[in-house]
Amino acid sequence: MAAGTRVRVLEVAESVMKDLPAEECQELQAMIGATFRVSAVDEHGAAWVDTRLVRRADGYRHSHSLALDPHEMEVAPLKRRPTTR
């Protein structure tokens, strides 16, 4: 796994969400099934992915950075560009 690899999130660990507000847990759960580009791989082999900036109704803006272990993701298939003839 290397930075720049596209991965699909398969699961988000419960331990990540245990102390978060319900709204943030929902945002993390919404990552399941979505595809992200790996921004970094840490010294433990976890692939880090980041969400886009989320804006709430109260004006607060934030994003999520999530470390994924191998069983929590899969490499996403490459998107094929249409060929022109």
C-alpha positions as CSV (number, residue, x, y, z in Angstrom):
1,M,0.0,0.0,0.0
2,A,1.3,3.5,-0.9
3,A,0.1,7.0,-0.7
4,G,-2.1,7.8,-3.7
5,T,-3.6,4.3,-3.9
6,R,-7.4,4.4,-4.1
7,V,-9.2,2.3,-1.5
8,R,-12.8,1.4,-0.6
9,V,-13.7,1.5,3.1
10,L,-15.2,-1.8,4.2
11,E,-15.6,-1.0,7.9
12,V,-14.9,1.6,10.6
13,A,-13.7,0.2,13.9
14,E,-16.1,0.6,16.8
15,S,-13.2,1.7,19.0
16,V,-12.8,4.8,16.7
17,M,-16.3,5.9,17.3
18,K,-16.8,5.0,21.0
19,D,-16.3,8.5,22.4
20,L,-17.6,10.6,19.4
21,P,-20.9,12.4,19.2
22,A,-23.6,10.6,17.3
23,E,-23.4,13.0,14.3
24,E,-19.7,12.3,13.8
25,C,-20.3,8.5,14.1
26,Q,-22.9,8.8,11.3
27,E,-20.3,10.7,9.2
28,L,-17.7,8.0,9.7
29,Q,-20.3,5.2,9.0
30,A,-21.1,7.0,5.8
31,M,-17.5,6.4,4.7
32,I,-18.2,2.7,4.4
33,G,-18.5,1.7,0.8
34,A,-16.9,5.0,-0.4
35,T,-13.6,5.3,-2.2
36,F,-10.7,7.5,-1.0
37,R,-7.2,8.2,-2.0
38,V,-4.6,7.2,0.6
39,S,-2.8,10.3,1.9
40,A,-0.2,8.5,3.9
41,V,0.9,5.1,5.3
42,D,2.1,5.2,8.9
43,E,4.8,3.2,10.6
44,H,2.3,0.6,11.7
45,G,1.1,0.0,8.1
46,A,-2.2,1.8,8.5
47,A,-3.4,3.7,5.4
48,W,-4.7,7.2,6.2
49,V,-7.7,8.6,4.3
50,D,-9.4,12.0,4.6
51,T,-12.9,13.1,4.0
52,R,-13.9,16.4,2.4
53,L,-14.7,19.3,4.6
54,V,-18.2,19.0,6.1
55,R,-20.2,22.1,6.9
56,R,-22.9,21.8,9.6
57,A,-25.9,24.0,9.8
58,D,-24.3,25.9,12.7
59,G,-21.4,27.0,10.5
60,Y,-18.9,24.6,12.1
61,R,-16.6,23.0,9.5
62,H,-14.6,19.8,9.9
63,S,-13.2,16.8,8.1
64,H,-12.1,13.3,9.2
65,S,-8.8,11.6,8.9
66,L,-9.1,7.9,9.4
67,A,-6.4,5.2,9.8
68,L,-7.5,1.9,8.1
69,D,-6.0,-1.5,8.8
70,P,-5.8,-3.9,5.9
71,H,-9.0,-5.7,6.8
72,E,-11.0,-2.4,6.9
73,M,-10.3,-1.6,3.2
74,E,-9.8,-3.0,-0.2
75,V,-7.9,-1.5,-3.2
76,A,-10.5,0.1,-5.5
77,P,-10.6,-0.8,-9.1
78,L,-9.1,1.7,-11.5
79,K,-11.6,4.0,-13.2
80,R,-11.3,3.5,-16.9
81,R,-11.4,6.6,-19.1
82,P,-13.5,6.3,-22.3
83,T,-11.4,5.8,-25.4
84,T,-11.9,7.9,-28.5
85,R,-11.5,6.5,-31.9
